[in-house]
Amino acid sequence: MVATRYLPPLFSVAPMMEWTDTHYRTLARLISKHAWLYTEMLAAETIVYQKGNLDRFLAYTPEQHPIVLQIGGNNLENLAKATVLASDYGYDEINFNCGCPSPKVAGHGCFGVRLMLDPKFVAKAMSVIAANSDVPVSVKCRIGVDDHDSYNELCDFIYKVSSQSPTRHFIIHSRKALLNGISPADNRRIPPLKYEYYYALLRDFPDLRFTINGGINGVNEVNAALREGAHGVMVGRAAYSNPWNTLGHVDSAVYGAPRNNLTRRQVLEKYQVYGDSMLGKYGEKPTLRDVGKPLLGLFHSAPGNSLWKRKADAAFQHCTTVKSFLEETLVAIPGFVLDSTLGEAPSCCIDTYAKSNSLLPPPYAARKHEALCP
């Protein structure tokens, strides 16, 4: 169900608005060759109305494969048009956002996680997307919305969407969403994680593929989830705020590839060439700050990190190239940090997912009934 020329999506980086842009994805790919990368969510209307300026939103370097485009929206005609326009860019999968709790999206926009309350529409949307593309399609969702948070309601959503559309892959953020005006950050913190719902879906829908998401912060947790049967694992904030230590272990610890001798200095040398080639490509955009922003997590917790960030903030004000930016700021980072390779991947024992398997809700009871009563 995925492009056969790539390894399966055992590890993927979550789509994150204003974070997982093409610049971050370029940095991520320099660190990990096998992680699956997702775009920021793009509204179908943005793609349709920016028809003459699509490269700014959809273009990416070939090295970013395997890459998934995430789109959002609630208008079937625009979803169809957007899919056709995006198809020319050769994404490896198209994902439909049914999980974003932002008031701008799920509130005034009436899409994102609010669509979990309308599985019939989601099935139509997925059918439209699939009909206008030749790559696999998937849905990213939460485990529930407000008081619609029972396991059976989640299963109803999965069953209706999968039985009425070609969707066979669901990315499950293992928290429900609260649509009472709280911030997206609070929606990642306040609702409790219920990994047991995810593992119950594996039991009740053995013909579908599920990726687990939410609260997962490193390859040791990724491997623990995979050992308990997860089909794939998606990591969000940790992959952005600490890319070296999170993504750096993916290829060897998750995919079993030989460890490389990559250093952060080598990553920065390659990124500098990319970054300087991108500055001002679309008029005034991207700026040096746009291109440099993904680098700010590269020295997470390393000696010199705090000074590096202060120097970076100042350098953004007057530097005009990535080369001059790095020359001015990297004096804060000791040479041994720049030139050291990654150590061993963390291997501490994590039993969170094993415990989840002991807390599974009762099997989904409505599936057989609904099959008989469409």
Salt bridges, closest charged atoms under 4 A:
GLU77 OE2 - LYS81 NZ 3.18
ASP92 OD1 - ARG5 NH2 3.65
ASP92 OD2 - HIS65 ND1 2.70
GLU93 OE2 - HIS169 ND1 3.35
ASP149 OD2 - LYS176 NZ 3.00
GLU153 OE2 - HIS148 ND1 3.19
ASP186 OD1 - ARG189 NH2 2.60
ASP204 OD1 - ARG203 NE 2.88
ASP207 OD1 - ARG367 NH2 3.58
ASP290 OD2 - LYS285 NZ 3.19
ASP313 OD1 - ARG289 NH1 3.78
GLU327 OE2 - LYS323 NZ 2.71
GLU328 OE1 - HIS318 NE2 2.99
ASP339 OD1 - ARG265 NE 2.59
GLU344 OE2 - ARG259 NH1 2.90
ASP351 OD2 - LYS355 NZ 3.75
